[in-house]
Amino acid sequence: MDLSSINWLLLLASLMVAATPILLAAVGELVVEKSGVLNLGVEGMMIMGAVCGFIIAVETGSAPFGFVAAAVGGALLSMLFGVLTQFLMSNQVATGLALTLFGLGLSALMGQGYIGVKAPGIPKLDLGPLSDLPMLGTILFRHDAMVYVSIAIVIAVWAFLKFTRGGLILRAVGESHDAAHALGYNVIRVRLLAIAFGGGCAGLGGAYLSLVRVPSWTEGMTAGAGWIALAIVVFASWKAGRIIVGAYLFGGITVLQLNLQAAGAKIPVEVLSMSPYLITIIVLVVISADRKRAAHNAPADLGKSFHASH
Amino acid sequence: MKLTKLLASAALAVGLATTAVADGHEKTKVGFVYVGPIGDGGWTYQHDQGRLAVEAEFGDAVETVFQESVPEGPDAERVITQMVLSGADIVFTTSFGYMDATNNVAAKFPDVKFEHATGYKRLHDNVSTYDARFYEGRAVLGHIAGHMTETNKIGYIASFPIPEVIQGINSAYLHASKVNPDVEMVVIWAYTWFDPAKEADAAKAMIEQGVDVILQHTDSTAPQAAAQEANANGGRVFTFGQASDMAAFGPKPRIASIIDDWSPYYIKRVGQLIDGTYEQTASWGGMPEGEVVIGEITDEVPAAVKAEALAMVEAITNGTYHPFTGPITKQDGTPFLAEGEVATDVQLVTMDFYVEGITSDIPN
């Protein structure tokens, strides 16, 4: 094995890029689940964001517009889930799964004319002297803007949940919607806002795939990233800070295993290939082993429908 | 007459009528099962082009149906069965992983014809297999790659360790090392036919480790885009279109392509089914049959190299050159082909070893 052929600085840099889509989707889903709603449609919303972002970016020639459109597209699709589960009281698990299937199909339809089209490039941020720092410059300060936006969103979500009144209300709704309702909070409205935010974030994550990481439109391009994002929320035990750890760990192992293969590591490829998923499962098992703590971390009313007449 | 009897005879009559229609129906229904979306721009896209060619050729005489993104496994069996129950006369299953599913369903429907791509199992009389000699195209790409690399590292994004893929890696390496003995083959097994993000990551990992020519045996255009981005940032990376021409990424990084053209085969087989000359076969066409085509070689490739590549295409097409011509030694040092000896088809379809010079191991 020739590990010296792996450029570890570039590897650390590319793990941030590889992790960004799932980071965005996971932080959105965290907010949704904190409000007591389980939306399994992350994959569908991601791919909607991917196609909406791509179409608008191509038509306007501007990647930033594309990202805005992706957030809107993801949020709109999530509203379908919102209306079904919040007003019509449909089962959240079934509706979420349906949303994924619907999103995959609808995005394929919308993207028909955009196969093989090139996306407009997204300019690298010029961070001046920071980019020239030895080591750190390569790893941290030579990315596109969305990498920093994704981290900023995570920090904002963390601060929102921890320090603001709005965050307290959101958590209250997730822990006990009846109590929150009795206090006069509009449970449905809070949850719809959370769902829309989750959809928007998932859309951004999808657009990061279609506009930066791949970057072109192909059907089914999210290829399961949405499910990983769902796992990472549990992995992070519903804590915003740990979302970053989870996403970067997953992204890191994904990139590392490819680099190890390219370097000719004498580890069976099958093991390398499944390692990101294996590690995710192991961590989930470790976290869930302590039942009391696991139950304590999950929002108490997660996945339960709310009706004001109860 | 009792009501039940009346109903029973009515049902029987309807049953007979439908049978008669089924026997005498004019349209031949042709089914296709795809592993990816038809918009993947690669493998499945090309199969779907073949389906459209069948429609264009036979017009109203055929009706085609397809199902895309069918997972390889139990789901495939369900989809194929469904397709047969809905009246398909012939079903093309277009991925290696459908091999057992195809044979299982074929056992239940002896009157329906099944065609499995890239497999080798024909357990029943109504199962045929077909494949294309991709290694012929890989030889040409390997030749170009050997000339184009400056870092002497050629990357190969591989899907699954099956003979078809291993043939491609060996063929590309043999012809690259023939023109450039210092060439090193860097193989990454993606364990997927289609995952754009993973393919992009694999390409990036290669580029970061100094690979400057990338071949792929996965279906998306993501590696092309990754190379394009590297070039935009001052890199010098070349790629080859895979399965489809991927001309949008030319003239650089995409400098040539290996195109699968299934149209001739599909038209031939459906035509045979219609005129009654259909027989079970194990088809393995290549450049002579027009099933493996080298796409335009761009001007990034020096004229002399381009001419050599075209000469190789010509030689393979007219049968004067076989990409696996000895002397060839296996990776472990045992001889594979003696001087002047040509690999037999059996040797090729069971190929489970790298040739001498490739340093990594094949996962098993």
Contacts between the chains, C-beta under 8 A, distances in Angstrom:
chain1	res1	chain2	res2	distance
A	5	B	209	5.0
A	5	B	210	7.0
A	6	B	208	7.8
A	6	B	209	6.4
A	7	B	208	5.2
A	7	B	209	6.9
A	10	B	208	4.4
A	11	B	205	7.9
A	11	B	208	7.0
A	14	B	201	7.3
A	14	B	204	5.7
A	14	B	205	7.5
A	14	B	208	7.0
A	18	B	197	7.7
A	18	B	201	5.7
A	21	B	197	7.5
A	108	B	37	6.2
A	108	B	39	6.8
A	111	B	39	6.8
A	112	B	39	7.1
A	115	B	39	4.5
A	115	B	41	5.8
A	116	B	41	5.5
A	116	B	221	7.1
A	116	B	246	7.8
A	116	B	248	4.9
A	117	B	248	7.6
A	118	B	225	7.9
A	118	B	248	6.5
A	121	B	232	7.1
A	209	B	196	7.5
A	209	B	197	5.9
A	213	B	197	5.9
A	213	B	200	5.9
A	214	B	196	4.6
A	214	B	197	6.3
A	214	B	200	5.2
A	214	B	220	7.7
A	214	B	222	4.7
A	214	B	225	5.9
A	215	B	225	5.6
A	215	B	229	7.7
A	216	B	196	7.7
A	216	B	221	5.6
A	216	B	222	7.2
A	216	B	225	5.4
A	218	B	37	7.3
A	218	B	39	6.5
A	218	B	40	5.8
A	218	B	41	6.4
A	218	B	194	7.9
A	218	B	196	5.2
A	218	B	220	5.3
A	218	B	221	7.0
A	218	B	222	7.6
A	219	B	36	7.8
A	219	B	37	3.4
A	219	B	38	7.9
A	219	B	39	4.6
A	219	B	40	6.7
A	219	B	69	7.7
A	220	B	36	7.3
A	220	B	37	5.3
A	220	B	69	6.1
A	220	B	194	7.3
A	221	B	196	4.6
A	221	B	197	7.0
A	221	B	220	7.6
A	222	B	197	7.7
A	223	B	192	7.6
A	223	B	194	7.5
A	223	B	195	4.3
A	223	B	196	7.0
A	223	B	197	6.2
A	223	B	198	7.1
A	225	B	197	6.8
A	254	B	198	7.5
A	254	B	201	6.4
A	255	B	201	5.9
A	255	B	204	8.0
A	255	B	205	6.6
A	258	B	188	5.7
A	258	B	198	7.9
A	258	B	201	5.5
A	258	B	202	5.0
A	258	B	205	4.1
A	259	B	205	4.6
A	259	B	208	7.3
A	259	B	209	7.0
A	261	B	187	7.3
A	261	B	188	4.6
A	261	B	189	6.5
A	261	B	205	7.8
A	261	B	360	8.0
A	262	B	155	7.2
A	262	B	186	5.1
A	262	B	188	5.5
A	262	B	202	7.9
A	262	B	205	5.1
A	262	B	206	5.4
A	262	B	209	5.1
A	262	B	211	7.3
A	263	B	209	6.6
A	264	B	186	7.6
A	264	B	359	5.9
A	264	B	360	4.9
A	266	B	361	7.5
A	268	B	363	6.1
A	269	B	189	4.7
A	269	B	191	7.6
A	269	B	363	3.9
A	270	B	191	7.7
A	270	B	363	5.6
A	273	B	189	6.7
A	273	B	190	8.0
A	273	B	191	4.6
